[in-house]
Amino acid sequence: MAGLKIILNWAFRVLRGALITLALVVGLGLLALIVVWEADVHTLRDRYEYIMLAVFGAWSPDNWCPPGRKSDTCDRLSAIETRLEKADYVAFVNPVDIEGTKHSVVTEVRFTSARDVIAGRPGSQRCYLETCGVAGTQALTLAEKSADDPPAYTPLSVLNEKGSDPNMTGFELGLLARSHCQFSNAEIGD
């Protein structure tokens, strides 16, 4: 009889523990359902993206503003994209003056879309010598760089033929290209 009493006592304890655990799981499930029901899906996605960025660095601007997302950042990006809709590209230039001359070496970074600007993914880059003379402003291409390729410098023979400044040889223009062109090696954000 004492053995049966001990078994029943343990059975009731196990059953009571199982019922309490089930009640907690159901309660937490209902609470999670209420939170998810009331939450903004885009806000939850933002939080997820922040965590992924912090932990893995996996953020990508291509999925930052999917259709339907309403935020100040997405609205500004949409406005920029609308304004640039008919543009072939967006370009930024960085001129570097050459000491002792009226010339400068200009590095032009071209982006194909507003999203590429935000992502820091240039489509192409070009470096040229900008000369100011009697005939006006002229540009001599020193080097070009496509998205992931290394810079392609203009051959010295071509620079010798097109030398716009009688005081600069093709060799000097080649050295100038390597010292003054400001190409980015990878994505701008890296």
Residue frames as a rotation matrix with the C-alpha (Angstrom) as fourth column:
MET 1
0.573 0.820 0.000 0.00
0.820 -0.573 0.000 0.00
0.000 0.000 -1.000 0.00
ALA 2
0.436 -0.493 -0.753 2.84
0.144 -0.788 0.599 2.39
-0.889 -0.369 -0.273 0.83
GLY 3
-0.622 -0.701 0.348 4.44
0.417 0.080 0.905 1.62
-0.663 0.708 0.243 -2.53
LEU 4
-0.121 0.682 0.722 1.21
0.975 -0.056 0.216 2.48
0.187 0.730 -0.658 -4.37
LYS 5
0.764 0.388 -0.515 0.90
0.541 -0.820 0.185 5.71
-0.351 -0.420 -0.837 -2.43
ILE 6
-0.068 -0.883 -0.464 4.48
0.110 -0.469 0.876 6.71
-0.992 0.008 0.129 -3.42
ILE 7
-0.686 -0.163 0.709 3.79
0.679 0.208 0.704 5.89
-0.262 0.964 -0.032 -7.10
LEU 8
0.309 0.887 0.342 0.55
0.930 -0.357 0.085 7.90
0.197 0.292 -0.936 -7.12
ASN 9
0.603 -0.170 -0.779 2.31
0.333 -0.834 0.440 10.80
-0.725 -0.525 -0.446 -5.37
TRP 10
-0.502 -0.858 -0.111 5.04
0.164 -0.221 0.961 10.85
-0.849 0.464 0.252 -8.07
ALA 11
-0.456 0.421 0.785 2.45
0.890 0.202 0.409 10.46
0.013 0.884 -0.466 -10.86
PHE 12
0.661 0.735 -0.151 0.53
0.744 -0.668 0.002 13.51
-0.100 -0.114 -0.988 -9.58
ARG 13
0.271 -0.654 -0.706 3.76
0.106 -0.708 0.698 15.52
-0.957 -0.264 -0.122 -9.32
VAL 14
-0.738 -0.548 0.393 4.76
0.403 0.109 0.909 14.60
-0.541 0.829 0.140 -12.89
LEU 15
-0.092 0.802 0.590 1.24
0.980 -0.032 0.196 15.36
0.176 0.597 -0.783 -14.16
ARG 16
0.730 0.323 -0.602 1.17
0.509 -0.845 0.164 18.68
-0.456 -0.426 -0.781 -12.29
GLY 17
-0.171 -0.883 -0.437 4.62
0.080 -0.454 0.887 19.61
-0.982 0.117 0.148 -13.73
ALA 18
-0.705 -0.036 0.708 3.49
0.682 0.237 0.692 18.67
-0.193 0.971 -0.142 -17.24
LEU 19
0.343 0.914 0.216 0.32
0.934 -0.357 0.030 20.79
0.104 0.191 -0.976 -16.91
ILE 20
0.573 -0.211 -0.792 2.27
0.240 -0.881 0.409 23.80
-0.784 -0.424 -0.454 -15.59
THR 21
-0.556 -0.831 0.012 4.81
0.184 -0.109 0.977 23.45
-0.811 0.545 0.213 -18.42
LEU 22
-0.428 0.495 0.756 1.99
0.902 0.186 0.390 23.16
0.052 0.849 -0.526 -20.99
ALA 23
0.656 0.697 -0.290 0.29
0.726 -0.688 -0.011 26.26
-0.207 -0.204 -0.957 -19.55
LEU 24
0.184 -0.680 -0.710 3.56
0.051 -0.715 0.697 28.22
-0.982 -0.164 -0.097 -19.73
VAL 25
-0.758 -0.480 0.442 4.22
0.415 0.169 0.894 27.13
-0.504 0.861 0.072 -23.33
VAL 26
-0.038 0.832 0.554 0.66
0.984 -0.067 0.168 28.02
0.177 0.551 -0.816 -24.42
GLY 27
0.699 0.285 -0.655 0.84
0.503 -0.848 0.167 31.36
-0.508 -0.446 -0.737 -22.59
LEU 28
-0.202 -0.860 -0.469 4.20
0.008 -0.480 0.877 32.26
-0.979 0.174 0.103 -24.17
GLY 29
-0.681 0.022 0.732 2.87
0.700 0.314 0.641 31.16
-0.216 0.949 -0.230 -27.57
LEU 30
0.407 0.897 0.171 -0.17
0.912 -0.409 -0.027 33.41
0.046 0.167 -0.985 -27.21
LEU 31
0.533 -0.292 -0.794 2.03
0.198 -0.870 0.452 36.31
-0.823 -0.398 -0.406 -26.09
ALA 32
-0.605 -0.793 0.063 4.34
0.184 -0.063 0.981 35.80
-0.774 0.605 0.184 -29.08
LEU 33
-0.360 0.568 0.740 1.31
0.932 0.190 0.307 35.63
0.034 0.801 -0.598 -31.40
ILE 34
0.700 0.618 -0.357 -0.03
0.654 -0.756 -0.026 38.93
-0.286 -0.215 -0.934 -30.01
VAL 35
0.132 -0.744 -0.655 3.36
0.007 -0.660 0.751 40.62
-0.991 -0.104 -0.082 -30.39
VAL 36
-0.783 -0.432 0.447 3.79
0.401 0.200 0.894 39.38
-0.476 0.879 0.017 -33.97
TRP 37
0.006 0.884 0.467 0.16
1.000 -0.008 0.003 40.29
0.007 0.467 -0.884 -34.83
GLU 38
0.816 0.351 -0.460 0.59
0.435 -0.896 0.089 43.86
-0.381 -0.272 -0.884 -33.56
ALA 39
-0.028 -0.936 -0.350 4.14
0.202 -0.348 0.915 44.35
-0.979 -0.045 0.199 -34.84
ASP 40
0.669 0.076 -0.739 5.08
-0.642 -0.442 -0.627 45.96
-0.374 0.894 -0.247 -38.12
VAL 41
0.865 -0.310 0.396 6.59
0.402 0.899 -0.174 43.25
-0.302 0.309 0.902 -40.32
HIS 42
0.608 -0.658 0.443 9.07
0.246 -0.375 -0.894 45.71
0.755 0.653 -0.066 -41.81
THR 43
0.465 -0.430 0.774 10.25
-0.827 -0.522 0.207 46.75
0.315 -0.737 -0.598 -38.35
LEU 44
0.731 -0.181 0.658 10.86
-0.241 0.834 0.497 43.12
-0.638 -0.522 0.566 -37.47
ARG 45
0.790 -0.464 0.400 12.78
0.597 0.437 -0.673 42.70
0.137 0.771 0.622 -40.73
ASP 46
0.553 -0.594 0.584 14.83
-0.343 -0.801 -0.490 45.82
0.759 0.071 -0.647 -39.91
ARG 47
0.541 -0.327 0.775 15.76
-0.801 0.083 0.593 44.34
-0.258 -0.942 -0.217 -36.53
TYR 48
0.804 -0.222 0.552 16.69
0.264 0.964 0.003 41.05
-0.533 0.144 0.834 -38.18
GLU 49
0.717 -0.547 0.432 18.88
0.418 -0.159 -0.895 42.87
0.558 0.822 0.115 -40.71
TYR 50
0.516 -0.537 0.667 20.61
-0.717 -0.697 -0.007 44.86
0.469 -0.475 -0.745 -37.95
ILE 51
0.610 -0.269 0.746 21.36
-0.475 0.630 0.615 41.62
-0.635 -0.729 0.256 -36.10
MET 52
0.806 -0.301 0.510 22.64
0.546 0.712 -0.442 39.94
-0.230 0.635 0.738 -39.27
LEU 53
0.662 -0.579 0.475 24.83
-0.020 -0.648 -0.762 42.97
0.749 0.495 -0.440 -40.02
ALA 54
0.487 -0.461 0.742 26.21
-0.866 -0.361 0.345 43.03
0.109 -0.811 -0.575 -36.50
VAL 55
0.541 -0.226 0.810 26.88
-0.315 0.839 0.444 39.30
-0.780 -0.495 0.383 -36.34
PHE 56
0.294 -0.349 0.890 27.77
0.664 0.744 0.072 38.34
-0.688 0.570 0.450 -39.91
GLY 57
-0.481 -0.416 -0.772 28.12
-0.205 -0.803 0.560 41.59
-0.853 0.428 0.300 -41.86
ALA 58
-0.669 0.243 0.702 25.47
0.651 0.647 0.396 40.24
-0.358 0.722 -0.591 -44.24
TRP 59
0.156 0.770 -0.619 23.53
0.201 -0.638 -0.743 43.45
-0.967 -0.009 -0.255 -44.87
SER 60
-0.672 -0.306 0.674 22.81
0.710 -0.010 0.704 44.26
-0.209 0.952 0.224 -48.49
PRO 61
-0.662 0.431 -0.613 21.26
-0.268 -0.900 -0.343 47.51
-0.700 -0.063 0.712 -49.73
ASP 62
-0.860 0.365 -0.356 19.54
-0.300 0.201 0.932 45.58
0.412 0.909 -0.063 -52.53
ASN 63
-0.255 0.817 -0.518 17.03
0.601 0.554 0.577 44.19
0.758 -0.164 -0.632 -50.05
TRP 64
-0.910 -0.151 -0.386 16.98
0.405 -0.518 -0.753 47.18
-0.086 -0.842 0.533 -47.69
CYS 65
-0.540 0.746 -0.390 13.89
-0.523 -0.660 -0.539 48.77
-0.660 -0.087 0.746 -49.26
PRO 66
-0.867 0.294 0.402 11.68
0.476 0.727 0.495 46.07
-0.147 0.621 -0.770 -50.77
PRO 67
-0.598 0.709 0.373 8.33
-0.066 -0.508 0.859 47.12
0.798 0.489 0.350 -52.28
GLY 68
0.397 0.881 -0.259 5.86
0.325 0.129 0.937 48.14
0.858 -0.456 -0.235 -49.60
ARG 69
-0.094 -0.474 -0.875 8.38
0.993 0.014 -0.114 49.16
0.066 -0.880 0.470 -46.95
LYS 70
0.623 0.342 0.703 7.58
0.294 -0.936 0.195 52.57
0.725 0.086 -0.684 -45.51
SER 71
0.385 -0.534 -0.752 10.40
0.818 -0.180 0.546 54.45
-0.427 -0.826 0.368 -43.82
ASP 72
0.729 -0.158 -0.666 12.17
-0.218 -0.976 -0.007 57.78
-0.649 0.150 -0.746 -44.22
THR 73
-0.342 -0.939 0.022 15.22
-0.347 0.148 0.926 56.09
-0.873 0.310 -0.377 -45.74
CYS 74
-0.445 0.237 0.864 13.14
0.710 0.681 0.179 54.13
-0.545 0.693 -0.471 -48.25
ASP 75
0.681 0.730 -0.054 11.14
0.575 -0.580 -0.577 57.25
-0.453 0.362 -0.815 -49.16
ARG 76
0.418 -0.615 -0.668 14.36
-0.488 -0.773 0.405 59.21
-0.766 0.157 -0.624 -49.78
LEU 77
-0.620 -0.651 0.438 15.81
-0.021 0.572 0.820 56.38
-0.784 0.500 -0.368 -51.85
SER 78
-0.010 0.714 0.700 12.59
0.878 0.341 -0.336 56.18
-0.479 0.611 -0.630 -53.88
ALA 79
0.818 0.290 -0.497 12.71
0.110 -0.926 -0.360 59.95
-0.565 0.240 -0.790 -54.48
ILE 80
-0.080 -0.929 -0.363 16.34
-0.554 -0.261 0.790 59.73
-0.828 0.264 -0.494 -55.63
GLU 81
-0.619 -0.126 0.776 15.54
0.402 0.797 0.450 56.80
-0.675 0.590 -0.443 -57.91
THR 82
0.450 0.855 0.259 12.58
0.740 -0.194 -0.644 58.71
-0.500 0.481 -0.720 -59.39
ARG 83
0.683 -0.239 -0.691 14.75
-0.325 -0.946 0.005 61.76
-0.654 0.221 -0.723 -60.11
LEU 84
-0.320 -0.928 -0.190 17.49
-0.695 0.093 0.713 59.63
-0.644 0.360 -0.675 -61.64
GLU 85
0.318 0.562 0.763 15.12
0.023 0.800 -0.599 57.33
-0.948 0.208 0.242 -63.54
LYS 86
0.982 0.135 0.131 16.07
0.136 -0.032 -0.990 58.67
-0.130 0.990 -0.050 -66.97
ALA 87
0.447 -0.888 -0.104 19.77
-0.857 -0.459 0.233 59.15
-0.255 -0.015 -0.967 -66.20
ASP 88
0.601 -0.333 -0.726 22.24
-0.292 0.754 -0.588 56.76
0.744 0.566 0.356 -67.82
TYR 89
0.048 -0.644 -0.764 24.57
0.792 0.490 -0.364 56.98
0.608 -0.588 0.534 -64.84
VAL 90
0.994 0.071 0.078 25.51
0.002 -0.749 0.663 59.01
0.105 -0.659 -0.745 -61.77
ALA 91
0.289 -0.957 -0.009 29.11
0.650 0.204 -0.732 60.25
0.702 0.206 0.682 -61.63
PHE 92
0.946 -0.180 -0.271 31.27
0.115 -0.595 0.796 61.76
-0.305 -0.784 -0.542 -58.92
VAL 93
0.550 -0.799 0.245 34.58
0.320 -0.070 -0.945 63.40
0.772 0.598 0.217 -59.73
ASN 94
0.814 -0.420 -0.401 37.64
0.361 -0.174 0.916 63.91
-0.455 -0.891 0.010 -57.57
PRO 95
0.761 -0.567 0.316 40.13
0.098 -0.381 -0.919 66.36
0.642 0.730 -0.235 -59.09
VAL 96
0.589 -0.698 -0.406 43.73
0.593 0.032 0.804 66.43
-0.548 -0.715 0.433 -57.83
ASP 97
0.946 -0.259 -0.195 45.75
-0.323 -0.811 -0.487 69.48
-0.032 0.524 -0.851 -58.89
ILE 98
0.517 -0.855 0.041 49.27
0.822 0.483 -0.303 68.95
0.239 0.191 0.952 -60.23
GLU 99
0.526 -0.353 -0.774 51.69
0.421 -0.682 0.597 71.21
-0.739 -0.640 -0.210 -58.42
GLY 100
-0.391 -0.780 -0.488 53.26
0.049 -0.547 0.835 73.94
-0.919 0.302 0.253 -60.53
THR 101
-0.947 0.132 0.291 50.81
0.301 0.056 0.952 73.55
0.110 0.990 -0.093 -63.44
LYS 102
-0.553 0.833 -0.035 47.31
-0.820 -0.551 -0.157 74.57
-0.151 -0.058 0.987 -64.41
HIS 103
-0.282 0.383 -0.880 46.42
-0.467 0.746 0.474 70.91
0.838 0.545 -0.031 -64.90
SER 104
-0.205 0.222 0.953 44.67
-0.913 0.308 -0.268 68.40
-0.353 -0.925 0.140 -62.69
VAL 105
-0.881 0.010 -0.473 44.13
-0.161 0.934 0.320 64.66
0.445 0.358 -0.821 -62.69
VAL 106
-0.223 0.909 0.353 40.45
-0.975 -0.200 -0.100 63.82
-0.020 -0.366 0.930 -62.31
THR 107
-0.998 0.062 -0.030 39.14
0.063 0.998 -0.027 60.45
0.028 -0.029 -0.999 -61.15
GLU 108
-0.347 0.935 -0.072 35.52
-0.908 -0.316 0.275 59.95
0.234 0.160 0.959 -62.18
VAL 109
-0.951 0.137 0.278 33.47
0.010 0.909 -0.416 57.25
-0.310 -0.393 -0.866 -60.46
ARG 110
-0.518 0.791 -0.326 30.29
-0.745 -0.230 0.626 56.20
0.420 0.567 0.708 -62.31
PHE 111
-0.769 0.419 0.482 27.33
-0.085 0.681 -0.728 54.39
-0.634 -0.601 -0.488 -60.79
THR 112
-0.909 0.411 0.074 24.53
0.181 0.229 0.956 52.85
0.376 0.882 -0.283 -62.87
SER 113
0.126 0.992 0.001 21.71
0.400 -0.052 0.915 53.45
0.908 -0.115 -0.403 -60.36
ALA 114
0.209 0.049 0.977 20.84
-0.701 -0.689 0.185 55.15
0.682 -0.723 -0.110 -57.08
ARG 115
0.976 0.154 0.151 20.98
-0.216 0.711 0.669 51.78
-0.005 -0.686 0.728 -55.30
ASP 116
0.508 -0.860 -0.049 24.54
0.713 0.452 -0.537 51.31
0.484 0.237 0.842 -56.55
VAL 117
-0.041 -0.480 0.876 25.44
-0.206 -0.854 -0.477 54.71
0.978 -0.200 -0.064 -55.09
ILE 118
0.539 0.328 0.776 24.03
-0.802 -0.081 0.592 53.70
0.257 -0.941 0.219 -51.70
ALA 119
0.985 -0.168 0.046 25.69
0.151 0.954 0.260 50.28
-0.088 -0.249 0.965 -51.91
GLY 120
0.394 -0.890 -0.229 29.00
-0.600 -0.438 0.670 51.87
-0.696 -0.126 -0.706 -52.93
ARG 121
0.103 -0.294 0.950 29.25
0.521 0.830 0.200 49.69
-0.847 0.474 0.239 -56.06
PRO 122
-0.029 -0.138 -0.990 30.76
-0.627 -0.769 0.126 51.75
-0.779 0.624 -0.064 -58.87
GLY 123
0.859 0.359 0.366 30.03
0.079 0.613 -0.786 50.45
-0.506 0.704 0.498 -62.36
SER 124
0.441 -0.772 0.457 33.15
0.810 0.124 -0.573 51.99
0.386 0.623 0.680 -63.86
GLN 125
0.617 -0.361 -0.700 35.89
0.271 -0.737 0.619 54.47
-0.739 -0.571 -0.357 -63.05
ARG 126
0.573 -0.449 0.686 37.96
0.715 -0.136 -0.686 56.69
0.402 0.883 0.243 -65.29
CYS 127
0.354 -0.569 -0.742 41.01
0.476 -0.574 0.667 58.80
-0.805 -0.589 0.068 -64.63
TYR 128
0.482 -0.160 0.862 41.98
0.829 -0.236 -0.507 61.60
0.285 0.958 0.019 -66.98
LEU 129
-0.549 -0.695 -0.464 44.29
0.737 -0.665 0.124 64.56
-0.395 -0.274 0.877 -67.23
GLU 130
0.633 0.758 0.160 42.35
0.766 -0.581 -0.277 67.80
-0.117 0.297 -0.948 -67.49
THR 131
-0.510 -0.860 -0.016 44.35
0.825 -0.494 0.274 70.51
-0.244 0.127 0.962 -69.20
CYS 132
0.649 0.633 -0.421 43.44
0.493 -0.772 -0.400 74.16
-0.579 0.052 -0.814 -69.40
GLY 133
-0.489 -0.855 0.171 44.91
0.672 -0.245 0.698 75.91
-0.555 0.457 0.695 -72.39
VAL 134
-0.808 0.114 -0.578 44.27
-0.366 -0.866 0.342 78.37
-0.461 0.488 0.741 -75.19
ALA 135
-0.753 0.510 -0.416 41.97
-0.251 0.361 0.898 75.90
0.608 0.781 -0.144 -76.95
GLY 136
0.286 0.867 0.409 39.91
-0.782 -0.035 0.622 75.43
0.553 -0.497 0.668 -73.76
THR 137
-0.024 -0.219 0.975 39.67
-0.842 0.530 0.098 72.49
-0.539 -0.819 -0.197 -71.41
GLN 138
0.158 -0.001 -0.988 40.74
-0.728 0.676 -0.117 69.10
0.668 0.737 0.106 -72.76
ALA 139
0.490 0.040 0.871 40.73
-0.723 0.577 0.380 65.64
-0.487 -0.816 0.311 -71.22
LEU 140
-0.096 -0.593 -0.800 43.30
-0.774 0.550 -0.314 62.92
0.626 0.588 -0.512 -71.87
THR 141
0.871 0.486 0.069 42.31
-0.432 0.690 0.581 59.49
0.235 -0.536 0.811 -70.53
LEU 142
-0.150 -0.960 0.236 45.08
-0.960 0.084 -0.267 58.04
0.237 -0.267 -0.934 -68.36
ALA 143
-0.990 -0.128 -0.065 43.35
-0.106 0.957 -0.271 54.90
0.097 -0.261 -0.960 -67.08
GLU 144
-0.045 0.999 -0.004 40.00
-0.832 -0.036 0.553 53.15
0.553 0.028 0.833 -66.81
LYS 145
-0.967 -0.185 0.174 38.64
-0.253 0.757 -0.603 50.59
-0.020 -0.627 -0.779 -64.40
SER 146
-0.167 0.941 -0.295 35.50
-0.347 0.224 0.911 48.46
0.923 0.254 0.289 -64.67
ALA 147
0.654 0.647 0.392 33.58
-0.513 -0.001 0.858 47.18
0.555 -0.763 0.331 -61.66
ASP 148
0.928 -0.224 0.298 35.81
-0.120 0.578 0.807 44.35
-0.353 -0.785 0.509 -60.38
ASP 149
0.667 -0.701 0.253 38.80
0.662 0.401 -0.633 44.52
0.342 0.590 0.732 -62.69
PRO 150
0.030 -0.726 -0.687 42.12
0.732 -0.451 0.510 46.19
-0.681 -0.518 0.518 -61.90
PRO 151
0.508 0.150 -0.848 42.83
-0.252 -0.916 -0.313 49.56
-0.824 0.373 -0.427 -63.56
ALA 152
0.380 -0.378 0.844 43.82
0.888 0.405 -0.218 49.47
-0.260 0.832 0.489 -67.24
TYR 153
0.135 -0.435 -0.890 46.39
0.091 -0.889 0.448 52.24
-0.987 -0.142 -0.080 -67.80
THR 154
0.961 0.167 -0.222 46.64
-0.174 -0.263 -0.949 53.88
-0.217 0.950 -0.224 -71.21
PRO 155
0.539 -0.804 0.251 49.78
0.828 0.561 0.019 52.58
-0.156 0.198 0.968 -73.01
LEU 156
0.036 -0.642 -0.766 52.79
0.325 -0.717 0.617 54.91
-0.945 -0.271 0.183 -73.07
SER 157
-0.776 -0.333 0.536 52.82
0.591 -0.084 0.802 54.91
-0.222 0.939 0.262 -76.89
VAL 158
0.105 0.893 0.438 49.27
0.877 -0.291 0.382 56.34
0.469 0.344 -0.814 -76.95
LEU 159
0.674 0.103 -0.731 50.16
0.577 -0.692 0.435 58.90
-0.461 -0.715 -0.526 -74.28
ASN 160
-0.411 -0.889 -0.200 53.25
0.459 -0.391 0.797 59.96
-0.787 0.236 0.569 -76.32
GLU 161
-0.616 0.229 0.753 51.06
0.748 -0.130 0.651 60.54
0.247 0.965 -0.092 -79.38
LYS 162
0.304 0.900 0.313 48.35
0.656 -0.436 0.616 62.46
0.691 0.018 -0.723 -77.53
GLY 163
-0.314 -0.485 -0.816 50.55
0.939 -0.288 -0.190 64.34
-0.142 -0.826 0.546 -75.07
SER 164
0.588 0.680 0.438 48.71
0.730 -0.680 0.075 67.59
0.349 0.276 -0.896 -74.54
ASP 165
0.914 -0.356 -0.194 51.45
-0.174 -0.777 0.605 69.36
-0.366 -0.519 -0.772 -72.64
PRO 166
0.698 -0.686 -0.205 54.75
-0.191 0.097 -0.977 69.82
0.690 0.721 -0.063 -74.47
ASN 167
-0.101 -0.776 0.622 56.54
-0.902 -0.192 -0.386 69.59
0.419 -0.601 -0.681 -71.12
MET 168
0.096 0.194 0.976 55.19
-0.703 0.708 -0.072 66.08
-0.705 -0.679 0.204 -70.34
THR 169
-0.672 -0.338 -0.659 56.29
-0.698 0.587 0.411 62.90
0.248 0.736 -0.630 -72.06
GLY 170
0.257 0.772 -0.581 54.25
-0.468 0.626 0.624 59.72
0.846 0.111 0.522 -72.21
PHE 171
-0.281 -0.458 -0.843 56.41
0.526 0.662 -0.535 58.24
0.803 -0.594 0.055 -69.46
GLU 172
-0.989 -0.085 0.117 55.72
-0.036 -0.640 -0.767 61.23
0.140 -0.763 0.630 -67.18
LEU 173
-0.246 0.968 0.049 52.00
-0.875 -0.243 0.418 60.99
0.417 0.060 0.907 -67.92
GLY 174
0.183 0.253 -0.950 52.12
0.002 0.966 0.258 57.27
0.983 -0.049 0.177 -67.04
LEU 175
-0.694 -0.492 -0.526 53.81
0.546 0.116 -0.830 58.04
0.469 -0.863 0.188 -63.71
LEU 176
-0.842 0.447 0.303 51.27
-0.520 -0.823 -0.230 60.80
0.147 -0.351 0.925 -63.11
ALA 177
0.060 0.902 -0.428 48.43
-0.589 0.378 0.714 58.32
0.806 0.209 0.554 -63.70
ARG 178
0.044 -0.088 -0.995 49.83
0.473 0.879 -0.057 55.87
0.880 -0.468 0.081 -61.15
SER 179
-0.813 -0.430 -0.392 50.44
0.539 -0.302 -0.787 58.55
0.220 -0.851 0.477 -58.53
HIS 180
-0.908 0.419 -0.012 47.30
-0.398 -0.870 -0.292 60.71
-0.133 -0.260 0.956 -58.92
CYS 181
-0.308 0.844 -0.440 44.48
-0.384 0.313 0.869 58.38
0.870 0.437 0.228 -60.02
GLN 182
-0.682 0.131 0.719 42.23
-0.726 -0.002 -0.688 57.65
-0.088 -0.991 0.096 -57.04
PHE 183
-0.181 0.625 -0.759 40.62
-0.444 0.637 0.630 54.30
0.878 0.451 0.162 -57.92
SER 184
0.159 0.272 0.949 38.77
-0.954 0.288 0.077 52.41
-0.253 -0.918 0.305 -55.23
ASN 185
-0.789 -0.608 -0.086 39.91
-0.612 0.769 0.182 48.77
-0.044 0.196 -0.980 -54.97
ALA 186
-0.793 0.605 -0.080 36.54
0.601 0.797 0.068 47.23
0.105 0.006 -0.994 -54.17
GLU 187
0.274 0.934 0.231 33.15
0.749 -0.358 0.557 48.45
0.603 0.020 -0.797 -53.16
ILE 188
-0.046 -0.296 0.954 33.31
-0.145 -0.943 -0.299 51.95
0.988 -0.152 0.000 -51.69
GLY 189
0.683 0.440 0.583 32.09
-0.599 -0.118 0.792 50.74
0.417 -0.890 0.183 -48.28
ASP 190
0.803 -0.392 -0.448 34.89
0.463 0.885 0.056 48.14
0.374 -0.252 0.892 -47.89
